[in-house]
Amino acid sequence: MDPIIYKNIKKIRELKNLTREHVADELNMSTSGYGKIERGEVDLTISKLIRIAQVFNVSIDFIFRFDVSLFFDESKSN
């Protein structure tokens, strides 16, 4: 899977003010296991990606297309 997906997962989690512990618990996995997902150290299955999207309350497409710069680009909000 594209490495940007793992970074997007981490950024979305942080912007939603969710802890790794909370997300790991929702996914029925260890915190260290979930951390490996965010660091891209393990292959992410489609089923796990679906569950992460559900925990974040976003679509899978949102995770794939997420661009954090859109949240902080002040020129777009004027």
matplotlib code that plots the C-alpha trace (Angstrom):
import matplotlib.pyplot as plt

x = [0.0, 1.2, 3.2, 1.1, -1.9, -0.1, 0.8, -2.8, -4.1, -1.9, -2.8, -6.5, -6.3, -4.4, -6.8, -9.7, -7.9, -7.9, -5.2, -3.4, -4.7, -8.3, -8.0, -6.2, -8.9, -11.6, -9.7, -9.3, -5.5, -2.5, -1.3, 2.1, 0.4, -1.6, 1.5, 3.1, 0.3, 0.8, 4.6, 3.9, 5.8, 3.1, 0.9, -2.5, -5.4, -8.5, -10.6, -8.4, -8.6, -12.4, -12.4, -10.0, -12.3, -15.3, -13.5, -12.5, -16.1, -14.7, -14.8, -11.9, -11.7, -11.2, -8.2, -6.7, -7.2, -6.6, -4.4, -3.6, -2.5, -6.2, -6.9, -4.2, -4.3, -5.6, -5.8, -8.7, -10.7, -10.7]
y = [0.0, 3.6, 4.9, 8.1, 6.0, 5.2, 8.9, 9.9, 7.5, 9.0, 12.6, 11.9, 10.3, 13.3, 15.8, 13.9, 14.0, 10.2, 8.4, 5.4, 3.5, 4.4, 3.4, 0.2, -0.7, -0.1, -2.3, -5.1, -4.9, -3.9, -0.3, -1.4, -3.3, -0.2, 1.9, -0.4, 0.4, 4.2, 3.7, 1.5, -1.4, -3.9, -4.5, -3.0, -5.3, -4.0, -5.2, -3.4, -0.2, -0.5, -0.7, 2.2, 4.3, 3.3, 4.3, 7.7, 8.0, 8.8, 7.0, 4.9, 7.4, 10.2, 8.3, 7.8, 11.4, 13.2, 16.3, 17.9, 21.1, 21.8, 22.3, 24.9, 26.8, 30.1, 31.5, 29.1, 30.3, 34.0]
z = [0.0, -0.7, 2.3, 2.3, 3.5, 6.8, 7.3, 6.5, 9.1, 11.7, 10.8, 10.7, 14.1, 15.5, 14.0, 15.5, 18.9, 19.2, 21.1, 19.7, 22.7, 21.9, 18.2, 19.0, 21.5, 18.9, 16.5, 19.2, 18.8, 20.9, 21.0, 19.7, 16.8, 15.9, 16.1, 13.5, 11.1, 11.5, 10.9, 7.9, 9.4, 8.6, 5.5, 6.0, 5.0, 3.4, 6.3, 8.8, 6.6, 6.6, 10.4, 10.8, 8.5, 10.7, 13.9, 12.4, 11.0, 7.5, 4.1, 2.9, 0.0, 2.5, 3.9, 0.5, -0.6, 2.7, 2.4, 5.7, 3.9, 3.0, 6.7, 7.2, 3.9, 5.0, 1.4, 0.7, 3.7, 2.5]

ax = plt.figure().add_subplot(projection="3d")
ax.plot(x, y, z, "-o")
ax.set_aspect("equal")
plt.show()
